[in-house]
Amino acid sequence: MNPVFPPESEAFRTRIKQFLTDSLPDGWAGLGGIPSDDVLAFLEGWRTILFEHRLLAPQWPAEYGGGGLTALETVIVHQEFAKAGAPTGGPNDLFNIGMLGNTLLYWGTPEQKSHYLPRLLSNEHVWCQGYSEPNAGSDLAGLGLRAVLDGDEWVLNGQKIWTTYGHLANHIFVVARTDTNARPHAGMTFLLVPMDQPGIEVRPIEMLSGDSEFNEVFFTDVRCPRDAVLGEVGNGWSVAMTLLGFERGEAGAVLPVRFREELDRLLVLAADRGRSDDPLIRQRLAWCYSKVEIMRYLGLRTLTSFLAGHEPGPDAAITKLYWSEYHQVVTELAVDILGAEAMVPHGRWPSSSLSTDDPGSPPDSASWVGTFFTARAGTIYAGTSQIQRNIIGERILGLPKEPRPS
Ligand SMILES: Cc1cc2nc3c(=O)[nH]c(=O)nc-3n(C[C@H](O)[C@H](O)[C@H](O)COP(=O)(O)OP(=O)(O)OC[C@H]3O[C@@H](n4cnc5c(N)ncnc54)[C@H](O)[C@@H]3O)c2cc1C
């Protein structure tokens, strides 16, 4: 099944294709064609081009710096960028635009939208996500970061953990406990906190790979204005869930294209390493092909729902569960195809630790071994697989709720 777009949107598609041809470097073969050490510099320049052409947030209203495009035009932008292997933003835009910006559009007051949205688009504000704590991960309602009003300011004390890019950000959005007497879900508030102040301490967590992408963030008498509340005081749970819906669901339209491109690269790897005729490898490749096709249909369902104007809801859990579990299997297959070579990986390493390697990456062992490790985290961040299954069971299928602590 292939969806057919109306003729006027095909004209728009031609314009986007032309923009990509004009703006991407000559000989562009996807981000994977750029050496990993040069990717960051490329992304910074590319983000500026997208910002200037109002393509960073295509569907946002023009008054906030968005492109003012329709939902259908936005889908076309995402499709054409994905087909060209071109990024739709900079390294932090998953947090700046995908999560916080979209949530601000939904919950923000007019003043908050006018203040924050242009600044996070221009990258004056670089945001990170402060949800998880040592005793609150899957059970986010167990969080203990305290926020207490002191005149016109909130004063925050406590700790967050696993804060991705916390060492690069200058702002953090947190869910904090503002009422210790209310039920856990009711006593939480979503706050927008500047990090450039005394009392914030960011401690990097070193990963097995030696890199440090995420951090512990400690708060000692940290302050933010009284009106830096998104949603209302005590309504942080609802705001936090809206944001998680964006975190899990937005990729539904683009990921099938990326996973198909990744599978095509795996076929090249199998042929390259002389494993294409091995019947067991062929069987596993065919399994992957069928999974990616199903993902394409899931993606079309996400598109249908997006075009109908539905906000991301619990069905985002289906996409998240599906791609993250598939990705562990396909990368295990890649490592099996490499065999002993996987123990001494060489070549270009993935530039990001999220999702697939960059489109157009060479068939190097480092690409696949790096992605194999990345895929382990996919079933943990943005909610573990067990939590996605609970959401699907309870909120989509209507099954009885599992027992919860009182
Ligand atoms: C790469 C990466 C980046 C991250 N970035 C961020 C970030 O930027 N900001 C942020 O706030 N957090 C971030 N996280 C944290 C992430 O959100 C949490 O790790 C995740 O929510 C799981 O919480 P936990 O680690 O405390 O595990 P736990 O909640 O302690 O879970 C441990 C195990 O118990 C299972 N489990 C728990 N509850 C249930 C249940 N009710 N039913 C069945 N099984 C259950 C889980 O599935 C898991 O297998 C990141 C994590 C990773 C891996």
PDBQT file of the ligand as one rigid body, heavy atoms in Angstrom, charges set to zero:
ROOT
HETATM    1  C1  LIG A 501      20.355   6.324  27.018  1.00  0.00    +0.000 C 
HETATM    2  C2  LIG A 501      19.427   6.840  28.062  1.00  0.00    +0.000 A 
HETATM    3  C3  LIG A 501      19.126   8.189  28.093  1.00  0.00    +0.000 A 
HETATM    4  C4  LIG A 501      18.275   8.693  29.088  1.00  0.00    +0.000 A 
HETATM    5  N1  LIG A 501      18.020  10.044  29.110  1.00  0.00    +0.000 NA
HETATM    6  C5  LIG A 501      17.225  10.559  30.090  1.00  0.00    +0.000 A 
HETATM    7  C6  LIG A 501      17.010  11.966  30.182  1.00  0.00    +0.000 A 
HETATM    8  O1  LIG A 501      17.526  12.752  29.379  1.00  0.00    +0.000 OA
HETATM    9  N2  LIG A 501      16.236  12.424  31.189  1.00  0.00    +0.000 N 
HETATM   10  C7  LIG A 501      15.620  11.611  32.095  1.00  0.00    +0.000 A 
HETATM   11  O2  LIG A 501      14.900  12.097  32.968  1.00  0.00    +0.000 OA
HETATM   12  N3  LIG A 501      15.822  10.260  32.050  1.00  0.00    +0.000 NA
HETATM   13  C8  LIG A 501      16.608   9.721  31.068  1.00  0.00    +0.000 A 
HETATM   14  N4  LIG A 501      16.826   8.356  31.014  1.00  0.00    +0.000 N 
HETATM   15  C9  LIG A 501      16.291   7.515  32.073  1.00  0.00    +0.000 C 
HETATM   16  C10 LIG A 501      15.131   6.629  31.648  1.00  0.00    +0.000 C 
HETATM   17  O3  LIG A 501      13.966   7.385  31.470  1.00  0.00    +0.000 OA
HETATM   18  C11 LIG A 501      14.958   5.564  32.746  1.00  0.00    +0.000 C 
HETATM   19  O4  LIG A 501      16.137   4.775  32.766  1.00  0.00    +0.000 OA
HETATM   20  C12 LIG A 501      13.755   4.679  32.505  1.00  0.00    +0.000 C 
HETATM   21  O5  LIG A 501      12.557   5.396  32.679  1.00  0.00    +0.000 OA
HETATM   22  C13 LIG A 501      13.750   3.458  33.450  1.00  0.00    +0.000 C 
HETATM   23  O6  LIG A 501      13.881   3.867  34.772  1.00  0.00    +0.000 OA
HETATM   24  P1  LIG A 501      15.002   3.213  35.735  1.00  0.00    +0.000 P 
HETATM   25  O7  LIG A 501      16.306   3.232  34.998  1.00  0.00    +0.000 OA
HETATM   26  O8  LIG A 501      14.929   3.894  37.049  1.00  0.00    +0.000 OA
HETATM   27  O9  LIG A 501      14.588   1.682  35.880  1.00  0.00    +0.000 OA
HETATM   28  P2  LIG A 501      13.461   1.093  36.858  1.00  0.00    +0.000 P 
HETATM   29  O10 LIG A 501      12.233   1.919  36.777  1.00  0.00    +0.000 OA
HETATM   30  O11 LIG A 501      14.059   0.907  38.214  1.00  0.00    +0.000 OA
HETATM   31  O12 LIG A 501      13.159  -0.307  36.190  1.00  0.00    +0.000 OA
HETATM   32  C14 LIG A 501      13.997  -1.454  36.406  1.00  0.00    +0.000 C 
HETATM   33  C15 LIG A 501      13.336  -2.649  35.708  1.00  0.00    +0.000 C 
HETATM   34  O13 LIG A 501      12.047  -2.917  36.302  1.00  0.00    +0.000 OA
HETATM   35  C16 LIG A 501      11.039  -2.921  35.293  1.00  0.00    +0.000 C 
HETATM   36  N5  LIG A 501       9.801  -2.339  35.831  1.00  0.00    +0.000 N 
HETATM   37  C17 LIG A 501       9.676  -1.200  36.574  1.00  0.00    +0.000 A 
HETATM   38  N6  LIG A 501       8.383  -0.975  36.859  1.00  0.00    +0.000 NA
HETATM   39  C18 LIG A 501       7.653  -1.970  36.291  1.00  0.00    +0.000 A 
HETATM   40  C19 LIG A 501       6.255  -2.286  36.217  1.00  0.00    +0.000 A 
HETATM   41  N7  LIG A 501       5.344  -1.518  36.806  1.00  0.00    +0.000 N 
HETATM   42  N8  LIG A 501       5.888  -3.406  35.517  1.00  0.00    +0.000 NA
HETATM   43  C20 LIG A 501       6.802  -4.206  34.906  1.00  0.00    +0.000 A 
HETATM   44  N9  LIG A 501       8.155  -3.951  34.958  1.00  0.00    +0.000 NA
HETATM   45  C21 LIG A 501       8.573  -2.853  35.621  1.00  0.00    +0.000 A 
HETATM   46  C22 LIG A 501      11.578  -2.030  34.173  1.00  0.00    +0.000 C 
HETATM   47  O14 LIG A 501      10.967  -2.334  32.926  1.00  0.00    +0.000 OA
HETATM   48  C23 LIG A 501      13.070  -2.378  34.205  1.00  0.00    +0.000 C 
HETATM   49  O15 LIG A 501      13.296  -3.572  33.487  1.00  0.00    +0.000 OA
HETATM   50  C24 LIG A 501      17.680   7.817  30.042  1.00  0.00    +0.000 A 
HETATM   51  C25 LIG A 501      17.975   6.451  29.991  1.00  0.00    +0.000 A 
HETATM   52  C26 LIG A 501      18.841   5.960  29.035  1.00  0.00    +0.000 A 
HETATM   53  C27 LIG A 501      19.124   4.483  28.996  1.00  0.00    +0.000 C 
ENDROOT
TORSDOF 0
